[in-house]
Amino acid sequence: MKVLNLQCSQQHGFEGWFGSEDEFQDQLARGLVECPLCGDAAVTKMLSAPRLNLGSSKDSSAPQQVVAAPDQTMQAAWMKMVRHVMANTEDVGARFPEEARRIHYGETEERGIRGQASVQETQALVEEGIGVLPLPIPKALKEPLQ
């Protein structure tokens, strides 16, 4: 199994696990490899140092500290926030602008919602004083995991 450090054109770093280099290249050519954060299929393989398990003369019981890079920490925090939003809001889909207005004007019960709105619809909601936050959700989180 090969674990590759990958990066999309938006500079999001992530790991990909493949049976071989040929399998990675095949999946990349077929557009099957994409960024889990933004869905970008323009993925490149980053340089990484090989890991060699040659035995250890050090005390293996000593805990090893793994420090995440700042970018990885930010990505992890963003993904945690997206998962929280998805778990605690109702998906109203394309009805989002109408439902946000109904909630704002007291026509329906107040609750957390999410859905789709165009840039123009979002601007109109903001101009009406309705608090909205565009939040891109990775495609992988929109679908059930197999």
Sequence and secondary structure as in RCSB ss.txt:
>XXXX:A:sequence
MKVLNLQCSQQHGFEGWFGSEDEFQDQLARGLVECPLCGDAAVTKMLSAPRLNLGSSKDSSAPQQVVAAPDQTMQ
AAWMKMVRHVMANTEDVGARFPEEARRIHYGETEERGIRGQASVQETQALVEEGIGVLPLPIPKALKEPLQ
>XXXX:A:secstr
 EEEEEEETT  EEEEEESSHHHHHHHHHTT    TTT    EEE           SS TTS       HHHHHH
HHHHHHHHHHHHSSEEEETTHHHHHHHHHTTSS    EEE   HHHHHHHHHTT         HHHHS   
